[in-house]
């Protein structure tokens, strides 16, 4: 029977790598087979009481009153409360909307009139007034189309 008595550096590295892989598999096999340890509910309540930001962050993800910032930039209306309006919703760039369009989640433009707009906010009607601009007396106001000479 022949015995290996010579050790080359390549064989030593190979044996060391195999032992490391076997050790890693054994270590992670025992760690992953154990059940997870969960925090007690009382400890979670204590953490929430200590950190003042927890209620603010929880309010972001809970259902509740929808915060809405609408700025009327311009509108075109008719006598039957239909039309189009240019709005800046929640500090976004102004965008054109027509009656029936959805502005944000659960907010729909329901009517456009000469004095403002009406939206349906989760089943509740809300009115936004149009800012009044001063009349410029230097601009000639005409009705219809005039022929240029």
Long-range contacts (C-beta under 8 A, 24 or more apart in sequence): 66-104, 66-105, 66-106, 66-107, 66-121, 66-122, 68-103, 68-104, 68-107, 68-121, 70-103, 70-117, 70-119, 70-128, 72-116, 72-117, 72-128, 72-129, 72-130, 72-131, 75-112, 75-117, 75-130, 76-112, 77-112, 77-113, 77-114, 81-111, 81-112, 81-113, 81-118, 82-111, 82-112, 83-112, 84-112, 85-109, 85-112, 85-117, 87-117
